[in-house]
Amino acid sequence: MFTGIIETTGIVKDLAQDGTNLHLRIETAMASNLHIDQSVAHNGVCLTVVEIKDDTFVVTAIEETLLRTNLNQIKKGDLINLERCMPATGRYDGHMVQGHVDDIATCTQIENRDGSWLFTFEIKRTEYNALMVEKGSICVNGISLTIAKTTGSFFTVAIIPYTYEHTNLQHLTVGNYVNIEFDIIGKYVQKMLAARSIV
């Protein structure tokens, strides 16, 4: 379980294709604090650490992960958001995030508001429209954010300077894809209501 509060970023130092799998070597100061088998969120995607060497670590994204997330477009040199799973004694500074990406979204607009930024995204799958609630939580590239506005398949989030400067949102441009995880509580409610309507 994660909270969507990004601890740090890492640089993709190497990518290695292995059949349908993709091995990513990430360089980060956090590497020395990791251990093998640990879960780490990468742009919101939960992956398992399989190797640690000096200031780098390796994780493997399998075919299912690559099909559902923006990791299939990752390039050497890209900046990636990182968060270790939350300890049982920790605080939820963000919201409950599983690291299980539901959809990808396209950045359609970036507006500099002279002290903050407004990012607008369009999700791919319209069946998720009902899960986007104004003032509700959403996870974008692993970042716990609050929806400022939503219309149909579009939603807008407001970004404070700290988040902009300490995540890869600073490198995002219109047309880029981001990973989206919707609020787990909303997904359970939607599932239960759908089941009730069938009965």
N, CA, C and O of each residue as an XYZ file, in Angstrom:
796
protein
N       0.839     -1.189      0.000
C       0.000      0.000      0.000
C       0.879      1.246      0.000
O       1.903      1.298      0.681
N       0.469      2.238     -0.766
C       1.209      3.490     -0.878
C       0.289      4.648     -0.502
O      -0.902      4.456     -0.258
N       0.856      5.848     -0.459
C       0.052      7.023     -0.110
C      -0.003      8.058     -1.223
O      -0.788      9.003     -1.150
N       0.824      7.890     -2.256
C       0.846      8.869     -3.330
C       1.681     10.094     -3.018
O       1.636     11.083     -3.750
N       2.449     10.037     -1.928
C       3.380     11.119     -1.599
C       4.762     10.695     -2.096
O       5.387      9.807     -1.517
N       5.229     11.326     -3.156
C       6.479     10.916     -3.798
C       7.665     11.218     -2.885
O       7.839     12.344     -2.420
N       8.478     10.184     -2.638
C       9.650     10.363     -1.776
C      10.794     11.047     -2.515
O      11.456     11.940     -1.988
N      11.004     10.605     -3.743
C      12.111     11.115     -4.534
C      11.888     10.723     -5.983
O      10.898     10.073     -6.317
N      12.802     11.118     -6.827
C      12.753     10.696     -8.227
C      14.014      9.904     -8.542
O      14.994      9.950     -7.798
N      13.976      9.185     -9.644
C      15.133      8.436    -10.098
C      15.296      8.626    -11.595
O      14.364      9.047    -12.279
N      16.468      8.318    -12.095
C      16.753      8.426    -13.531
C      16.868      7.020    -14.104
O      17.572      6.174    -13.551
N      16.185      6.775    -15.199
C      16.280      5.481    -15.883
C      17.650      5.401    -16.548
O      17.920      6.106    -17.521
N      18.510      4.538    -16.016
C      19.879      4.431    -16.531
C      20.006      3.387    -17.629
O      20.874      3.489    -18.496
N      19.130      2.373    -17.590
C      19.242      1.318    -18.595
C      17.915      0.584    -18.710
O      17.183      0.440    -17.730
N      17.614      0.124    -19.916
C      16.431     -0.672    -20.201
C      16.885     -1.929    -20.927
O      17.672     -1.854    -21.870
N      16.393     -3.082    -20.490
C      16.786     -4.343    -21.127
C      15.544     -5.181    -21.390
O      14.828     -5.558    -20.462
N      15.293     -5.470    -22.671
C      14.159     -6.305    -23.048
C      14.533     -7.763    -22.833
O      15.632     -8.182    -23.197
N      13.633     -8.536    -22.248
C      13.862     -9.960    -21.982
C      12.572    -10.698    -22.299
O      11.726    -10.887    -21.426
N      12.422    -11.119    -23.564
C      11.146    -11.683    -23.999
C      10.104    -10.580    -23.984
O      10.288     -9.537    -24.612
N       9.005    -10.807    -23.265
C       7.970     -9.770    -23.148
C       8.178     -8.904    -21.907
O       7.391     -7.993    -21.649
N       9.224     -9.179    -21.146
C       9.516     -8.401    -19.939
C      10.468     -7.250    -20.248
O      11.229     -7.290    -21.215
N      10.404     -6.225    -19.401
C      11.324     -5.095    -19.512
C      11.981     -4.873    -18.158
O      11.300     -4.616    -17.165
N      13.316     -4.974    -18.120
C      14.077     -4.704    -16.902
C      14.497     -3.242    -16.905
O      15.065     -2.755    -17.882
N      14.217     -2.545    -15.811
C      14.582     -1.127    -15.688
C      15.619     -0.972    -14.586
O      15.418     -1.422    -13.458
N      16.733     -0.328    -14.928
C      17.725      0.017    -13.909
C      17.559      1.496    -13.595
O      17.669      2.351    -14.473
N      17.289      1.782    -12.317
C      17.002      3.139    -11.862
C      18.124      3.638    -10.961
O      18.556      2.936    -10.047
N      18.592      4.851    -11.224
C      19.602      5.480    -10.369
C      18.915      6.475     -9.441
O      18.196      7.368     -9.889
N      19.149      6.306     -8.142
C      18.535      7.192     -7.150
C      19.295      7.102     -5.842
O      19.893      6.072     -5.529
N      19.271      8.180     -5.082
C      19.899      8.179     -3.754
C      19.187      7.232     -2.809
O      19.748      6.835     -1.787
N      17.943      6.862     -3.143
C      17.165      5.978     -2.287
C      17.612      4.519     -2.383
O      17.212      3.697     -1.558
N      18.433      4.190     -3.377
C      18.817      2.797     -3.623
C      19.431      2.130     -2.397
O      19.167      0.959     -2.125
N      20.243      2.870     -1.663
C      20.931      2.294     -0.499
C      19.962      1.930      0.629
O      20.318      1.172      1.531
N      18.740      2.470      0.580
C      17.741      2.172      1.611
C      16.777      1.061      1.208
O      15.856      0.728      1.952
N      16.996      0.494      0.028
C      16.102     -0.558     -0.463
C      16.654     -1.936     -0.134
O      17.813     -2.071      0.257
N      15.817     -2.959     -0.295
C      16.273     -4.337     -0.176
C      15.566     -5.189     -1.215
O      14.501     -4.818     -1.707
N      16.147     -6.314     -1.545
C      15.571     -7.223     -2.528
C      14.176     -7.658     -2.073
O      13.957     -7.880     -0.882
N      13.245     -7.779     -2.999
C      11.843     -8.166     -2.784
C      10.976     -7.017     -2.277
O       9.787     -7.212     -2.024
N      11.545     -5.832     -2.126
C      10.766     -4.691     -1.645
C       9.886     -4.143     -2.762
O      10.280     -4.135     -3.928
N       8.684     -3.682     -2.393
C       7.775     -3.056     -3.353
C       8.037     -1.561     -3.416
O       8.111     -0.885     -2.390
N       8.174     -1.060     -4.628
C       8.388      0.367     -4.853
C       7.458      0.796     -5.989
O       7.324      0.089     -6.987
N       6.818      1.954     -5.833
C       5.960      2.495     -6.879
C       6.798      3.342     -7.832
O       7.540      4.226     -7.405
N       6.669      3.059     -9.129
C       7.390      3.769    -10.190
C       6.351      4.449    -11.073
O       5.648      3.782    -11.832
N       6.250      5.780    -10.976
C       5.162      6.496    -11.654
C       3.816      5.880    -11.281
O       2.885      5.850    -12.086
N       3.733      5.390    -10.043
C       2.495      4.813     -9.551
C       2.336      3.336     -9.816
O       1.310      2.758     -9.457
N       3.317      2.706    -10.432
C       3.255      1.272    -10.747
C       4.064      0.502     -9.715
O       5.266      0.723     -9.571
N       3.409     -0.396     -9.004
C       4.086     -1.196     -7.983
C       4.933     -2.275     -8.653
O       4.409     -3.136     -9.359
N       6.256     -2.220     -8.426
C       7.189     -3.209     -8.965
C       8.110     -3.685     -7.846
O       8.322     -2.981     -6.859
N       8.655     -4.893     -8.013
C       9.490     -5.515     -6.992
C      10.974     -5.332     -7.304
O      11.415     -5.571     -8.429
N      11.731     -4.910     -6.309
C      13.180     -4.753     -6.466
C      13.822     -6.134     -6.582
O      13.637     -6.983     -5.710
N      14.577     -6.358     -7.662
C      15.210     -7.664     -7.874
C      16.733     -7.600     -7.805
O      17.393     -8.636     -7.718
N      17.293     -6.394     -7.842
C      18.747     -6.250     -7.784
C      19.080     -4.855     -7.279
O      18.386     -3.890     -7.599
N      20.148     -4.751     -6.485
C      20.642     -3.457     -6.002
C      22.148     -3.423     -6.204
O      22.851     -4.361     -5.829
N      22.640     -2.345     -6.796
C      24.076     -2.209     -7.007
C      24.445     -0.740     -6.923
O      23.984      0.082     -7.714
N      25.286     -0.429     -5.948
C      25.725      0.958     -5.721
C      24.502      1.858     -5.569
O      23.692      1.641     -4.667
N      24.350      2.863     -6.431
C      23.231      3.796     -6.305
C      22.122      3.493     -7.324
O      21.348      4.375     -7.698
N      22.063      2.218     -7.766
C      21.015      1.818     -8.704
C      20.290      0.574     -8.206
O      20.805     -0.185     -7.385
N      19.075      0.389     -8.728
C      18.341     -0.849     -8.462
C      17.594     -1.242     -9.722
O      17.373     -0.425    -10.615
N      17.205     -2.528     -9.777
C      16.543     -3.061    -10.961
C      15.169     -3.605    -10.582
O      15.004     -4.260     -9.553
N      14.185     -3.317    -11.441
C      12.847     -3.895    -11.318
C      12.457     -4.425    -12.690
O      13.027     -4.037    -13.710
N      11.468     -5.323    -12.694
C      11.007     -5.917    -13.950
C       9.531     -5.634    -14.151
O       8.707     -5.899    -13.276
N       9.206     -5.087    -15.326
C       7.811     -4.875    -15.712
C       7.438     -5.969    -16.695
O       8.070     -6.109    -17.742
N       6.407     -6.752    -16.363
C       5.982     -7.832    -17.243
C       5.029     -7.299    -18.311
O       4.648     -6.128    -18.290
N       4.652     -8.167    -19.240
C       3.829     -7.757    -20.376
C       2.530     -7.079    -19.949
O       2.163     -6.047    -20.511
N       1.826     -7.642    -18.960
C       0.558     -7.070    -18.489
C       0.751     -5.642    -18.003
O      -0.069     -4.767    -18.283
N       1.830     -5.410    -17.280
C       2.139     -4.067    -16.776
C       2.430     -3.103    -17.924
O       1.966     -1.963    -17.917
N       3.183     -3.556    -18.887
C       3.546     -2.701    -20.015
C       2.335     -2.349    -20.872
O       2.269     -1.258    -21.437
N       1.378     -3.268    -20.970
C       0.176     -3.022    -21.761
C      -0.742     -1.996    -21.106
O      -1.478     -1.292    -21.797
N      -0.702     -1.905    -19.763
C      -1.653     -1.072    -19.031
C      -1.100      0.269    -18.562
O      -1.857      1.104    -18.069
N       0.205      0.491    -18.706
C       0.813      1.689    -18.121
C       1.682      2.420    -19.143
O       1.867      1.962    -20.270
N       2.210      3.572    -18.717
C       3.092      4.328    -19.615
C       4.545      3.853    -19.546
O       5.422      4.465    -20.154
N       4.806      2.774    -18.815
C       6.175      2.260    -18.744
C       6.633      1.717    -20.097
O       7.833      1.577    -20.336
N       5.680      1.409    -20.986
C       6.078      0.936    -22.314
C       6.640      2.063    -23.181
O       7.140      1.812    -24.277
N       6.560      3.298    -22.693
C       7.102      4.436    -23.438
C       8.312      5.057    -22.737
O       8.844      6.076    -23.179
N       8.733      4.433    -21.647
C       9.840      4.980    -20.874
C      11.129      4.903    -21.693
O      11.340      3.951    -22.445
N      11.977      5.901    -21.541
C      13.227      5.943    -22.279
C      14.396      6.132    -21.318
O      14.230      6.638    -20.208
N      15.560      5.724    -21.756
C      16.786      5.939    -20.979
C      16.959      7.439    -20.743
O      16.865      8.235    -21.677
N      17.209      7.815    -19.496
C      17.371      9.219    -19.142
C      16.114      9.856    -18.585
O      16.169     10.972    -18.069
N      14.971      9.170    -18.678
C      13.718      9.718    -18.161
C      13.742      9.796    -16.636
O      14.376      8.981    -15.966
N      13.041     10.790    -16.104
C      12.884     10.951    -14.667
C      11.624     10.197    -14.252
O      10.587     10.306    -14.905
N      11.715      9.435    -13.167
C      10.595      8.613    -12.737
C      10.304      8.875    -11.261
O      11.228      8.996    -10.457
N       9.014      8.964    -10.901
C       8.608      9.203     -9.515
C       8.712      7.914     -8.717
O       8.327      6.849     -9.200
N       9.234      8.005     -7.492
C       9.448      6.824     -6.659
C       8.821      6.994     -5.276
O       8.887      8.063     -4.669
N       8.213      5.911     -4.797
C       7.692      5.880     -3.423
C       7.785      4.454     -2.894
O       7.332      3.510     -3.541
N       8.375      4.309     -1.716
C       8.352      3.000     -1.044
C       6.985      2.787     -0.406
O       6.262      3.746     -0.135
N       6.635      1.517     -0.167
C       5.337      1.250      0.454
C       5.313      1.805      1.874
O       6.349      1.948      2.524
N       4.106      2.114      2.334
C       3.946      2.773      3.621
C       4.123      1.784      4.779
O       3.552      0.694      4.746
N       4.904      2.147      5.800
C       5.016      1.275      6.975
C       3.708      1.287      7.764
O       2.947      2.251      7.695
N       3.454      0.232      8.502
C       2.204      0.108      9.262
C       2.040      1.224     10.284
O       0.921      1.545     10.683
N       3.149      1.814     10.707
C       3.098      2.884     11.706
C       3.074      4.274     11.074
O       3.117      5.284     11.776
N       3.004      4.315      9.736
C       3.086      5.595      9.048
C       1.750      6.321      8.983
O       0.711      5.775      9.353
N       1.796      7.577      8.500
C       0.602      8.397      8.331
C       0.209      8.430      6.853
O       1.067      8.394      5.971
N      -1.090      8.497      6.600
C      -1.578      8.662      5.234
C      -1.613     10.147      4.894
O      -2.641     10.807      5.048
N      -0.492     10.659      4.437
C      -0.445     12.072      4.060
C      -1.153     12.309      2.725
O      -1.556     13.432      2.423
N      -1.302     11.248      1.929
C      -2.011     11.342      0.665
C      -3.344     10.619      0.777
O      -4.217     11.036      1.538
N      -3.508      9.519      0.009
C      -4.687      8.670      0.145
C      -4.268      7.229     -0.130
O      -3.118      6.987     -0.495
N      -5.167      6.277      0.037
C      -4.824      4.870     -0.146
C      -4.565      4.573     -1.624
O      -5.465      4.672     -2.457
N      -3.330      4.213     -1.929
C      -2.909      3.921     -3.291
C      -2.336      2.506     -3.320
O      -1.493      2.157     -2.493
N      -2.791      1.696     -4.269
C      -2.342      0.308     -4.338
C      -1.130      0.101     -5.242
O      -0.414     -0.891     -5.108
N      -0.904      1.036     -6.159
C       0.158      0.822     -7.134
C      -0.319     -0.026     -8.295
O       0.492     -0.549     -9.059
N      -1.649     -0.168     -8.436
C      -2.259     -0.933     -9.522
C      -2.929      0.055    -10.476
O      -4.024      0.546    -10.200
N      -2.281      0.340    -11.578
C      -2.747      1.367    -12.512
C      -4.017      0.901    -13.222
O      -4.088     -0.223    -13.721
N      -5.024      1.787    -13.259
C      -6.296      1.474    -13.911
C      -6.316      1.883    -15.375
O      -6.927      1.199    -16.197
N      -5.663      2.976    -15.713
C      -5.789      3.542    -17.050
C      -4.613      4.477    -17.294
O      -3.886      4.834    -16.367
N      -4.438      4.863    -18.540
C      -3.517      5.950    -18.845
C      -4.341      7.137    -19.326
O      -5.445      6.974    -19.846
N      -3.797      8.317    -19.147
C      -4.481      9.535    -19.573
C      -3.508     10.398    -20.358
O      -2.294     10.317    -20.168
N      -4.052     11.224    -21.240
C      -3.254     12.129    -22.054
C      -3.309     13.533    -21.459
O      -4.385     14.036    -21.136
N      -2.160     14.152    -21.319
C      -2.126     15.551    -20.876
C      -2.607     16.422    -22.035
O      -2.021     16.402    -23.118
N      -3.676     17.188    -21.805
C      -4.263     18.005    -22.867
C      -3.995     19.498    -22.697
O      -4.099     20.261    -23.657
N      -3.648     19.921    -21.472
C      -3.391     21.349    -21.252
C      -2.565     21.544    -19.988
O      -2.770     20.856    -18.988
N      -1.627     22.490    -20.043
C      -0.843     22.896    -18.878
C      -0.927     24.411    -18.789
O      -0.574     25.119    -19.732
N      -1.392     24.900    -17.658
C      -1.562     26.336    -17.482
C      -0.749     26.812    -16.288
O      -0.969     26.368    -15.161
N       0.186     27.713    -16.537
C       0.990     28.305    -15.463
C       0.194     29.453    -14.848
O      -0.130     30.431    -15.522
N      -0.120     29.319    -13.540
C      -0.945     30.321    -12.872
C      -0.107     31.249    -11.981
O      -0.621     31.799    -11.008
N       1.169     31.422    -12.306
C       2.059     32.326    -11.565
C       2.105     31.979    -10.079
O       1.789     32.808     -9.225
N       2.500     30.752     -9.788
C       2.589     30.289     -8.406
C       2.041     28.886     -8.247
O       2.320     28.210     -7.257
N       1.268     28.454     -9.211
C       0.765     27.083     -9.256
C       0.537     26.724    -10.718
O       0.665     27.570    -11.603
N       0.202     25.476    -10.961
C      -0.031     25.009    -12.320
C      -1.336     24.228    -12.358
O      -1.673     23.532    -11.400
N      -2.059     24.338    -13.444
C      -3.245     23.523    -13.692
C      -2.919     22.555    -14.826
O      -2.564     22.967    -15.930
N      -3.047     21.268    -14.533
C      -2.827     20.229    -15.535
C      -4.173     19.579    -15.840
O      -4.896     19.176    -14.928
N      -4.503     19.480    -17.111
C      -5.734     18.821    -17.526
C      -5.391     17.552    -18.295
O      -4.487     17.536    -19.130
N      -6.133     16.492    -17.995
C      -5.897     15.180    -18.594
C      -7.198     14.610    -19.146
O      -8.286     14.938    -18.672
N      -7.070     13.757    -20.148
C      -8.207     13.018    -20.689
C      -7.942     11.530    -20.525
O      -6.948     11.017    -21.041
N      -8.830     10.822    -19.804
C      -8.649      9.392    -19.622
C      -9.103      8.657    -20.880
O      -9.899      9.178    -21.661
N      -8.591      7.444    -21.067
C      -8.884      6.676    -22.271
C     -10.224      5.949    -22.196
O     -10.966      5.903    -23.178
N     -10.530      5.384    -21.035
C     -11.695      4.505    -20.914
C     -12.837      5.257    -20.229
O     -12.751      5.598    -19.049
N     -13.909      5.511    -20.988
C     -15.012      6.329    -20.481
C     -15.778      5.663    -19.343
O     -16.501      6.345    -18.616
N     -15.639      4.358    -19.169
C     -16.337      3.697    -18.054
C     -15.812      4.165    -16.701
O     -16.437      3.913    -15.671
N     -14.666      4.846    -16.700
C     -14.105      5.365    -15.451
C     -14.551      6.795    -15.149
O     -14.175      7.346    -14.115
N     -15.336      7.397    -16.022
C     -15.744      8.795    -15.820
C     -16.374      9.027    -14.455
O     -16.122     10.045    -13.811
N     -17.206      8.064    -14.010
C     -17.933      8.226    -12.747
C     -17.001      8.198    -11.536
O     -17.394      8.612    -10.445
N     -15.775      7.716    -11.716
C     -14.832      7.637    -10.599
C     -14.065      8.937    -10.387
O     -13.309      9.067     -9.424
N     -14.260      9.893    -11.282
C     -13.596     11.193    -11.146
C     -14.570     12.159    -10.490
O     -15.568     12.558    -11.091
N     -14.270     12.532     -9.250
C     -15.165     13.360     -8.446
C     -14.454     14.654     -8.071
O     -13.322     14.623     -7.591
N     -15.110     15.791     -8.287
C     -14.525     17.070     -7.903
C     -14.214     17.083     -6.418
O     -15.063     16.742     -5.595
N     -12.999     17.475     -6.082
C     -12.449     17.483     -4.717
C     -12.140     16.072     -4.214
O     -11.793     15.890     -3.047
N     -12.265     15.075     -5.092
C     -11.908     13.712     -4.730
C     -10.452     13.432     -5.061
O      -9.787     14.232     -5.719
N      -9.968     12.296     -4.601
C      -8.559     11.931     -4.805
C      -8.364     11.164     -6.109
O      -9.241     10.425     -6.556
N      -7.194     11.360     -6.705
C      -6.782     10.609     -7.884
C      -5.265     10.497     -7.847
O      -4.588     11.374     -7.312
N      -4.731      9.428     -8.410
C      -3.287      9.223     -8.416
C      -2.786      9.359     -9.851
O      -3.204      8.609    -10.733
N      -1.889     10.317    -10.081
C      -1.339     10.608    -11.409
C       0.171     10.368    -11.375
O       0.897     11.071    -10.673
N       0.642      9.374    -12.133
C       2.067      9.013    -12.106
C       2.549      8.773    -10.683
O       3.686      9.089    -10.333
N       1.654      8.203     -9.862
C       2.011      7.874     -8.491
C       1.837      9.000     -7.500
O       2.131      8.831     -6.317
N       1.361     10.157     -7.961
C       1.210     11.335     -7.096
C      -0.226     11.451     -6.634
O      -1.139     11.487     -7.459
N      -0.445     11.511     -5.331
C      -1.784     11.724     -4.775
C      -2.186     13.177     -5.000
O      -1.549     14.096     -4.484
N      -3.262     13.374     -5.786
C      -3.710     14.718     -6.127
C      -5.216     14.844     -5.907
O      -5.931     13.846     -5.816
N      -5.680     16.079     -5.825
C      -7.102     16.367     -5.664
C      -7.643     16.928     -6.975
O      -7.061     17.841     -7.561
N      -8.760     16.371     -7.422
C      -9.371     16.845     -8.662
C     -10.014     18.205     -8.417
O     -10.846     18.358     -7.523
N      -9.619     19.193     -9.221
C     -10.175     20.541     -9.094
C     -11.435     20.697     -9.934
O     -12.355     21.426     -9.565
N     -11.466     19.998    -11.075
C     -12.609     20.106    -11.987
C     -12.669     18.857    -12.843
O     -11.633     18.291    -13.193
N     -13.878     18.422    -13.183
C     -14.033     17.268    -14.058
C     -15.206     17.482    -14.993
O     -16.266     17.961    -14.590
N     -14.997     17.117    -16.252
C     -16.048     17.186    -17.271
C     -15.901     15.992    -18.197
O     -14.931     15.897    -18.950
N     -16.868     15.075    -18.140
C     -16.799     13.883    -18.981
C     -15.547     13.085    -18.705
O     -15.327     12.634    -17.581
N     -14.720     12.905    -19.732
C     -13.486     12.129    -19.597
C     -12.280     13.000    -19.238
O     -11.152     12.509    -19.197
N     -12.515     14.298    -18.976
C     -11.433     15.221    -18.651
C     -11.449     15.554    -17.160
O     -12.511     15.659    -16.546
N     -10.252     15.718    -16.587
C     -10.155     16.225    -15.224
C      -8.950     17.147    -15.120
O      -7.979     17.018    -15.865
N      -9.035     18.084    -14.176
C      -7.965     19.056    -13.951
C      -7.499     18.971    -12.509
O      -8.308     18.832    -11.591
N      -6.190     19.056    -12.314
C      -5.610     19.084    -10.977
C      -4.749     20.334    -10.839
O      -4.136     20.791    -11.804
N      -4.713     20.877     -9.634
C      -3.880     22.051     -9.338
C      -2.610     21.575     -8.639
O      -2.670     20.782     -7.699
N      -1.476     22.057     -9.097
C      -0.174     21.590     -8.611
C       0.552     22.714     -7.883
O       0.735     23.802     -8.430
N       0.961     22.447     -6.652
C       1.729     23.425     -5.880
C       3.202     23.366     -6.304
O       3.638     22.364     -6.871
N       3.972     24.430     -6.035
C       5.380     24.451     -6.454
C       6.199     23.260     -5.949
O       7.016     22.723     -6.697
N       5.997     22.835     -4.701
C       6.793     21.723     -4.161
C       6.586     20.462     -4.988
O       7.552     19.789     -5.347
N       5.332     20.140     -5.290
C       5.036     18.943     -6.076
C       5.619     19.063     -7.475
O       6.177     18.101     -8.003
N       5.495     20.228     -8.071
C       6.019     20.459     -9.420
C       7.536     20.258     -9.445
O       8.069     19.633    -10.362
N       8.217     20.782     -8.448
C       9.678     20.749     -8.428
C      10.251     19.401     -8.025
O      11.393     19.092     -8.366
N       9.465     18.574     -7.290
C       9.996     17.318     -6.755
C       9.417     16.076     -7.421
O       9.583     14.970     -6.908
N       8.738     16.241     -8.558
C       8.215     15.097     -9.315
C       8.513     15.305    -10.794
O       9.042     16.343    -11.194
N       8.164     14.300    -11.604
C       8.425     14.448    -13.032
C       7.340     15.244    -13.753
O       7.356     15.313    -14.982
N       6.402     15.845    -13.027
C       5.433     16.736    -13.664
C       6.131     17.917    -14.331
O       5.617     18.479    -15.298
N       7.292     18.292    -13.821
C       8.028     19.430    -14.378
C       8.475     19.170    -15.815
O       8.764     20.110    -16.557
N       8.534     17.894    -16.211
C       8.957     17.540    -17.569
C       7.782     17.148    -18.460
O       7.969     16.827    -19.634
N       6.586     17.174    -17.911
C       5.414     16.754    -18.666
C       5.050     17.803    -19.713
O       5.085     19.001    -19.435
N       4.703     17.352    -20.911
C       4.255     18.246    -21.972
C       2.916     17.757    -22.508
O       2.542     16.600    -22.315
N       2.202     18.648    -23.182
C       0.914     18.281    -23.774
C       1.123     17.126    -24.757
O       2.017     17.165    -25.601
N       0.282     16.103    -24.628
C       0.395     14.917    -25.471
C       1.044     13.743    -24.770
O       0.922     12.607    -25.229
N       1.747     13.997    -23.643
C       2.361     12.907    -22.873
C       1.300     12.074    -22.170
O       0.221     12.562    -21.835
N       1.637     10.789    -21.952
C       0.754      9.891    -21.208
C       1.186      9.819    -19.745
O       2.376      9.878    -19.437
N       0.207      9.691    -18.850
C       0.474      9.473    -17.427
C      -0.326      8.268    -16.955
O      -1.348      7.911    -17.543
N       0.156      7.646    -15.882
C      -0.557      6.523    -15.268
C      -1.606      7.054    -14.302
O      -1.364      8.006    -13.560
N      -2.778      6.421    -14.324
C      -3.884      6.844    -13.472
C      -4.351      5.676    -12.606
O      -4.598      4.578    -13.104
N      -4.467      5.930    -11.306
C      -5.129      4.991    -10.392
C      -6.255      5.737     -9.695
O      -6.029      6.749     -9.031
N      -7.465      5.227     -9.855
C      -8.622      5.854     -9.235
C      -8.755      5.405     -7.785
O      -8.201      4.381     -7.385
N      -9.493      6.181     -7.010
C      -9.676      5.910     -5.587
C     -10.297      4.531     -5.383
O     -11.344      4.235     -5.958
N      -9.667      3.692     -4.578
C     -10.116      2.313     -4.374
C     -11.511      2.259     -3.760
O     -12.280      1.345     -4.060
N     -11.846      3.216     -2.910
C     -13.182      3.220     -2.292
C     -14.246      3.442     -3.364
O     -15.283      2.779     -3.366
N     -13.983      4.375     -4.271
C     -14.916      4.625     -5.364
C     -15.090      3.404     -6.244
O     -16.194      3.132     -6.714
N     -14.001      2.655     -6.476
C     -14.087      1.463     -7.326
C     -14.932      0.377     -6.661
O     -15.705     -0.307     -7.332
N     -14.788      0.218     -5.350
C     -15.604     -0.777     -4.637
C     -17.082     -0.392     -4.667
O     -17.946     -1.241     -4.886
N     -17.368      0.891     -4.447
C     -18.763      1.357     -4.468
C     -19.372      1.132     -5.850
O     -20.500      0.652     -5.966
N     -18.621      1.479     -6.900
C     -19.117      1.290     -8.266
C     -19.400     -0.183     -8.544
O     -20.411     -0.512     -9.164
N     -18.522     -1.065     -8.094
C     -18.690     -2.502     -8.306
C     -19.922     -3.020     -7.582
O     -20.688     -3.803     -8.143
N     -20.119     -2.590     -6.343
C     -21.271     -3.056     -5.557
C     -22.582     -2.554     -6.152
O     -23.561     -3.299     -6.203
N     -22.614     -1.303     -6.603
C     -23.824     -0.759     -7.213
C     -24.148     -1.469     -8.524
O     -25.315     -1.710     -8.833
N     -23.112     -1.803     -9.292
C     -23.323     -2.518    -10.549
C     -23.877     -3.913    -10.284
O     -24.755     -4.387    -11.006
N     -23.359     -4.570     -9.243
C     -23.836     -5.907     -8.900
C     -25.279     -5.857     -8.424
O     -26.068     -6.748     -8.742
N     -25.631     -4.822     -7.665
C     -26.986     -4.688     -7.127
C     -28.003     -4.484     -8.266
O     -29.130     -4.974     -8.197
N     -27.585     -3.753     -9.313
C     -28.500     -3.488    -10.414
C     -28.757     -4.717    -11.263
O     -29.761     -4.795    -11.970
N     -27.838     -5.685    -11.189
C     -28.006     -6.937    -11.946
C     -29.004     -7.860    -11.257
O     -29.760     -8.574    -11.916
N     -29.001     -7.839     -9.914
C     -29.833     -8.750     -9.125
C     -31.316     -8.429     -9.308
O     -32.169     -9.094     -8.720
